[in-house]
Every structure is written in structure tokens, then in C-alpha cells.
Amino acid sequence: MPRTITECNVQNCIHWMPGDNCSARSIEVVPSVKDANCSTFEARSLEAARKEIDNINLLGTLAEPFVKGGSNPEVLCSVKSCKHNRRGYCTAENIRISGNQASSDSETECNTYQLD
């Protein structure tokens, strides 16, 4: 399955990289009160860096300046009502996560969510 192109403007997330890229190996979009959010969000801190060390796409992060999309994470999706959810994976060609001033995952939003 091809990787979904991920664009994220949640600059205070431990996985955010310049260019609105995500350094996570995988992210999970989950249901929220409004529609869907990114449960992988962790506010930038030393503690978050230690906690998320196993979820960093190191090779993709290093390749990103040279290969656009090199850092795209695997996008898991548990939002059963989204038309892009196929067997727990996001099948959208690209996904945008927003929530620039987020302090918790509930303040992020999957802007690609579409009711099935």
C-alpha cells in the first residue's frame, strides 16, 4: 500500500519538522467529538522525546531534504465513519493534520476526514 502524503502544521508536536513534515514512523487518526484527530501528538519536551524515540522515522527524516515525502509516516485510522479508512489504514492520497497551537491530541484535527 503506498504511503499517504502527510502534511502537518502542528508545530509544537515532537514529530513536527520544518516544511510541515512529520517525523513519526506511524501516526493514528482517531475519532473525536468533532470528527477526527491525531492521537500521536505529543507536545515538544525532553520527556516526549524519550517516550516517542521508538516512533521516529530516522531514515525518512534524514532523506526528507533530498526526497520530498521521504518522512511520510504510515497512517493508521480507527475512524470507521471516514471514507478513507480501509481496514484500519488511511487510503487518502494525502492527509493534513492541523492544530498549530495544540497542547493535547484532542486539539489536533484531521482535515482530510470525510464522512463515508
C-alpha positions in Angstrom: 0.0 0.0 0.0 1.5 3.4 -1.0 2.2 5.8 1.9 -0.3 8.7 2.3 1.5 12.0 1.9 1.3 13.7 5.3 1.2 17.5 5.8 1.1 18.7 9.4 1.1 22.2 10.8 1.1 21.3 14.5 4.5 23.0 15.1 4.6 22.2 18.9 4.4 18.4 18.3 7.5 16.4 19.0 7.2 14.9 15.4 6.8 18.2 13.5 9.6 19.1 11.1 10.1 22.3 9.0 8.1 22.2 5.8 5.0 20.8 7.7 6.5 17.3 7.6 6.0 14.6 10.2 9.0 12.6 11.6 6.9 9.8 13.1 7.2 6.3 11.8 3.4 6.0 12.1 0.5 8.1 13.3 -3.0 7.2 14.3 -6.1 9.2 13.4 -8.9 8.5 15.9 -12.5 9.6 16.3 -13.1 12.9 18.2 -16.1 14.9 19.3 -15.9 17.0 16.1 -14.7 14.4 13.6 -11.1 13.0 13.8 -7.7 13.9 15.4 -4.1 12.7 15.6 -3.6 10.6 18.7 0.2 10.5 18.1 0.5 14.2 19.1 3.0 14.8 21.9 3.9 18.4 22.9 7.6 19.1 22.5 9.6 18.2 25.6 12.5 16.1 26.7 10.1 13.6 28.2 8.1 13.3 25.0 11.3 12.8 23.0 12.2 9.9 25.3 8.7 8.4 25.1 8.5 8.7 21.3 12.0 7.6 20.4 10.7 4.2 19.1 8.3 6.0 16.7 10.8 8.2 14.8 11.3 7.5 11.1 15.0 8.3 11.2 15.9 7.4 7.6 12.9 9.2 6.3 13.7 12.2 8.4 17.2 12.3 7.1 16.1 11.8 3.5 13.4 14.5 3.6 15.6 17.4 2.4 16.5 15.3 -0.7 13.4 13.2 -1.4 10.1 15.0 -0.8 7.8 12.7 1.1 10.6 10.6 2.5 9.4 11.1 6.0 5.7 10.3 5.4 4.5 8.1 8.3 2.3 5.1 8.0 -1.2 6.5 8.7 -3.4 4.2 10.9 -7.1 5.1 11.1 -9.7 4.0 13.6 -12.3 6.4 12.4 -14.8 3.9 11.0 -17.0 6.7 9.6 -14.3 8.1 7.3 -14.4 7.2 3.6 -10.6 6.9 3.5 -10.5 4.2 6.2 -9.8 0.8 4.7 -9.1 -2.0 7.2 -7.6 0.5 9.7 -5.4 2.4 7.3 -5.8 5.8 5.6 -6.1 5.4 1.9 -6.3 9.1 1.1 -3.6 10.3 -1.3 -2.6 13.0 1.2 -3.7 14.0 4.6 -3.4 17.3 6.5 -3.3 17.5 10.3 -3.9 20.9 11.8 -3.8 22.4 15.3 -0.9 24.8 15.4 -1.5 25.9 19.0 -2.5 22.4 20.2 -1.5 21.4 23.7 -3.1 17.9 23.5 -4.1 15.5 20.8 -7.8 16.5 21.2 -6.8 19.9 19.8 -5.5 18.5 16.6 -7.7 17.8 13.6 -7.5 15.6 10.5 -8.6 17.9 7.8 -8.9 15.0 5.3 -11.7 13.3 7.2 -14.8 12.8 5.1 -17.9 11.1 6.2 -18.4 7.8 4.3 
